[in-house]
Amino acid sequence: MTHAHPTLSAIVITRNEAHNLHDCLQSMRGLVDEIIVVDSQSTDATVAIAQQHGAKVAQPADWPGFGPQKNRALNLATCDWVLSIDADERVTPELAAEIKQVLQADASDVAYKLPRLSSYCGKFIHHAGWQPDYVLRLFKRGTAKFSDDLVHERVVTELPVQALHNHLLHYSYLNFSQVLSKVDAYSSASAKQAYARGKRSSVAGALGHGAWAFFRTYVIRRGFLDGGHGLALSISNAETSYYKYLKLWQMQQAEEAAAK
């Protein structure tokens, strides 16, 4: 396929993202030539919103984990370049202009990481290990893929990686109810991943990991400079770590009971 200028596919995976998806796709208007949405059986208006924006939508019946699901989306992309974005992220006009410059240069021997600025319950966080937060998201199709991780997947490429300068905005947690549900989901997926890799834990170990996660976020990574939001974030990081290792311990208990 030859084009007068290099083309760009945006790939998004979704599940019940109706509250996010319009703003996400709208932020890429005039930037991308194709939108691929791989949806995990949403029960809200996610698919209708994707179709309103002209997206190509696929709805596989199973959920293989974040990495494999993003590879499915990647496999459906047809443009020269690929931008991977999550439904709770937004491309700023400044970032869109910078990406257009990258496409015009068409340097296919480089992949690009974007500086991400994340919001926690209404406040953008500038410390606590959240900034700078570079995420590799822009690459020539065929030069990269996603790791097979169930959670915290990443782009894998052998190309050198350069950093862009303008922010990708990330509305990661809108409220504390969302924080609680994500703590539960991420700790479960992380525990499964750790268990599959042979890791083991105990209740005391879970407590130790939780305490360390709080200290690392609030003190070492200076979460205290983000005020009350930094304190709340440090506590939710501690909870995620604590429940990950507690769930891991519970899996061991089940395994030992089954072996008796």
C-alpha positions as CSV (number, residue, x, y, z in Angstrom):
1,M,0.0,0.0,0.0
2,T,1.6,3.3,-1.1
3,H,0.5,6.7,0.2
4,A,1.5,10.3,-0.4
5,H,2.2,10.5,3.3
6,P,2.7,7.9,6.0
7,T,-0.6,6.8,7.6
8,L,-1.5,6.2,11.2
9,S,-3.7,3.6,12.9
10,A,-4.9,4.2,16.5
11,I,-5.5,1.0,18.5
12,V,-7.7,0.9,21.6
13,I,-8.9,-2.0,23.7
14,T,-12.1,-1.4,25.7
15,R,-14.5,-2.8,28.2
16,N,-17.4,-0.6,29.3
17,E,-15.6,2.6,28.5
18,A,-18.6,4.7,27.3
19,H,-17.7,7.4,29.9
20,N,-14.2,7.8,28.4
21,L,-14.2,6.7,24.7
22,H,-15.7,9.8,23.0
23,D,-13.1,12.2,24.5
24,C,-10.3,9.7,23.7
25,L,-11.3,9.3,20.1
26,Q,-12.2,13.0,19.7
27,S,-8.7,13.9,20.8
28,M,-7.2,12.1,17.8
29,R,-9.5,13.7,15.2
30,G,-7.4,14.9,12.2
31,L,-4.4,12.9,13.4
32,V,-5.2,9.2,12.7
33,D,-6.3,7.6,9.5
34,E,-7.8,4.5,11.1
35,I,-9.2,3.6,14.5
36,I,-9.2,-0.1,15.6
37,V,-11.2,-0.9,18.8
38,V,-11.1,-4.4,20.2
39,D,-13.9,-4.6,22.7
40,S,-14.3,-7.1,25.5
41,Q,-18.0,-7.7,25.6
42,S,-19.0,-4.2,26.8
43,T,-22.6,-3.9,28.2
44,D,-22.7,-0.1,27.8
45,A,-22.6,2.2,24.8
46,T,-18.8,1.7,24.1
47,V,-19.3,-0.1,20.7
48,A,-21.9,2.5,19.5
49,I,-19.5,5.4,20.4
50,A,-16.6,3.7,18.6
51,Q,-18.8,3.2,15.5
52,Q,-19.9,6.8,15.6
53,H,-16.2,7.8,15.3
54,G,-15.8,5.4,12.3
55,A,-13.8,2.8,14.2
56,K,-13.4,-0.7,13.0
57,V,-14.7,-2.8,16.0
58,A,-13.9,-6.4,16.8
59,Q,-15.5,-8.3,19.8
60,P,-13.7,-11.5,20.6
61,A,-15.6,-13.8,22.9
62,D,-12.7,-14.4,25.3
63,W,-10.4,-12.2,27.4
64,P,-6.8,-13.4,27.1
65,G,-5.2,-10.5,29.2
66,F,-4.1,-7.0,28.4
67,G,-1.0,-7.9,26.3
68,P,-2.6,-10.5,24.1
69,Q,-5.7,-8.4,23.6
70,K,-3.6,-5.4,22.5
71,N,-1.7,-7.7,20.0
72,R,-5.1,-8.6,18.6
73,A,-5.8,-4.9,18.0
74,L,-2.3,-4.5,16.5
75,N,-2.9,-7.4,14.1
76,L,-6.0,-5.6,12.7
77,A,-4.1,-2.3,12.0
78,T,-3.4,-1.6,8.3
79,C,-1.6,1.8,8.4
80,D,2.1,2.5,8.2
81,W,2.4,3.6,11.8
82,V,0.6,2.6,15.0
83,L,-0.4,4.7,18.0
84,S,-1.5,2.6,21.0
85,I,-3.8,4.5,23.3
86,D,-6.1,3.6,26.3
87,A,-9.6,4.8,26.5
88,D,-8.8,6.9,29.6
89,E,-6.0,8.8,27.7
90,R,-6.2,11.9,25.6
91,V,-3.8,13.3,22.9
92,T,-3.3,17.0,23.5
93,P,-3.2,19.3,20.4
94,E,0.5,19.9,21.1
95,L,1.2,16.1,21.1
96,A,-0.8,15.7,17.9
97,A,1.3,18.3,16.1
98,E,4.5,16.6,17.3
99,I,3.2,13.2,16.1
100,K,2.5,14.7,12.7
101,Q,6.1,15.8,12.5
102,V,7.3,12.3,13.3
103,L,5.0,10.9,10.5
104,Q,6.3,13.4,8.0
105,A,9.9,12.5,8.8
106,D,8.9,8.8,8.6
107,A,12.0,7.5,10.5
108,S,11.0,3.8,10.4
109,D,14.2,2.8,12.4
110,V,13.0,4.5,15.6
111,A,10.1,3.9,18.1
112,Y,8.8,6.7,20.2
113,K,7.8,7.0,23.9
114,L,5.4,9.6,25.1
115,P,5.6,11.5,28.4
116,R,2.3,10.7,30.2
117,L,0.7,13.0,32.8
118,S,-1.7,11.1,35.0
119,S,-4.7,12.4,37.0
120,Y,-5.7,10.8,40.3
121,C,-9.3,11.6,41.5
122,G,-9.3,15.1,40.0
123,K,-5.6,16.1,40.4
124,F,-2.7,15.7,38.0
125,I,0.1,14.0,40.0
126,H,3.7,15.3,39.5
127,H,5.6,13.1,42.0
128,A,4.9,9.7,43.6
129,G,6.7,7.9,40.8
130,W,4.1,9.1,38.3
131,Q,6.2,11.8,36.7
132,P,8.1,11.5,34.4
133,D,6.1,8.5,33.1
134,Y,7.3,7.6,29.6
135,V,5.2,5.0,27.7
136,L,6.3,3.5,24.4
137,R,3.2,3.9,22.2
138,L,4.2,5.1,18.6
139,F,6.0,2.8,16.2
140,K,6.1,1.7,12.6
141,R,3.8,-1.3,12.0
142,G,5.7,-4.5,11.9
143,T,8.6,-3.3,14.2
144,A,7.0,-4.0,17.6
145,K,4.5,-6.0,19.5
146,F,3.1,-6.3,23.0
147,S,4.4,-8.5,25.8
148,D,2.1,-11.4,26.8
149,D,1.6,-10.1,30.3
150,L,-1.9,-10.3,31.8
151,V,-1.4,-6.8,33.3
152,H,1.2,-4.1,33.0
153,E,1.9,-5.1,29.4
154,R,4.6,-3.2,27.4
155,V,5.6,-2.7,23.9
156,V,8.5,-4.9,22.9
157,T,10.8,-3.7,20.1
158,E,14.5,-4.0,19.0
159,L,14.5,-0.5,17.6
160,P,16.1,2.4,19.5
161,V,13.5,4.5,21.4
162,Q,13.3,8.3,21.3
163,A,11.2,10.5,23.6
164,L,8.6,13.0,22.4
165,H,8.1,16.2,24.4
166,N,4.4,16.9,24.7
167,H,2.1,15.1,27.2
168,L,-0.3,12.3,26.8
169,L,-3.0,13.0,29.4
170,H,-4.1,10.0,31.5
171,Y,-7.4,10.2,33.5
172,S,-6.6,7.0,35.3
173,Y,-8.8,7.3,38.4
174,L,-11.9,9.5,38.3
175,N,-13.0,8.8,41.9
176,F,-12.3,6.5,44.8
177,S,-14.9,3.9,43.8
178,Q,-12.8,3.4,40.7
179,V,-9.6,3.3,42.8
180,L,-11.1,0.4,44.8
181,S,-12.3,-1.6,41.8
182,K,-8.9,-1.2,40.1
183,V,-7.0,-2.2,43.3
184,D,-9.1,-5.4,43.2
185,A,-8.6,-6.1,39.5
186,Y,-4.9,-5.3,39.3
187,S,-4.0,-7.1,42.5
188,S,-5.9,-10.2,41.2
189,A,-4.2,-10.2,37.8
190,S,-0.7,-9.5,39.3
191,A,-1.2,-12.3,41.8
192,K,-2.1,-14.8,39.0
193,Q,0.9,-13.6,37.0
194,A,3.2,-14.0,40.1
195,Y,1.8,-17.4,40.9
196,A,2.3,-18.7,37.3
197,R,6.0,-17.5,37.6
198,G,6.5,-19.6,40.8
199,K,6.4,-16.7,43.4
200,R,5.0,-17.5,46.8
201,S,3.9,-15.3,49.8
202,S,2.6,-15.2,53.4
203,V,0.3,-12.8,55.4
204,A,3.4,-11.2,56.9
205,G,5.0,-11.0,53.5
206,A,1.9,-9.2,52.1
207,L,2.0,-6.7,55.0
208,G,5.7,-6.1,54.3
209,H,5.2,-5.5,50.6
210,G,2.3,-3.2,51.3
211,A,4.3,-1.1,53.8
212,W,7.3,-0.9,51.4
213,A,5.0,0.2,48.6
214,F,3.6,3.0,50.8
215,F,7.1,4.1,51.9
216,R,8.5,4.0,48.3
217,T,5.6,6.1,46.9
218,Y,5.2,8.6,49.7
219,V,8.7,9.1,50.9
220,I,11.3,8.0,48.3
221,R,9.2,9.1,45.3
222,R,8.1,12.2,47.2
223,G,4.3,11.6,47.0
224,F,4.0,14.0,50.0
225,L,4.6,16.9,47.6
226,D,1.2,16.1,45.9
227,G,-0.6,16.9,49.2
228,G,-3.7,14.9,50.2
229,H,-3.9,13.3,46.7
230,G,-0.3,12.1,47.1
231,L,-1.1,10.5,50.5
232,A,-4.3,8.8,49.1
233,L,-2.3,7.5,46.1
234,S,0.4,6.1,48.3
235,I,-2.2,4.3,50.4
236,S,-3.9,2.8,47.3
237,N,-0.5,1.7,46.0
238,A,0.1,0.0,49.4
239,E,-3.3,-1.7,49.2
240,T,-2.7,-3.0,45.7
241,S,0.6,-4.5,46.8
242,Y,-0.8,-5.9,50.0
243,Y,-3.8,-7.6,48.3
244,K,-1.6,-8.9,45.5
245,Y,0.5,-10.9,47.9
246,L,-2.4,-11.8,50.1
247,K,-4.2,-13.3,47.1
248,L,-1.0,-15.1,46.1
249,W,-0.9,-16.6,49.6
250,Q,-4.5,-17.6,49.2
251,M,-3.7,-19.4,46.0
252,Q,-1.0,-21.4,47.8
253,Q,-3.5,-22.3,50.5
254,A,-5.9,-23.6,47.9
255,E,-3.1,-25.6,46.2
256,E,-2.0,-27.1,49.5
257,A,-5.6,-28.1,50.4
258,A,-6.1,-29.7,47.0
259,A,-2.9,-31.7,47.4
260,K,-4.1,-33.3,50.7
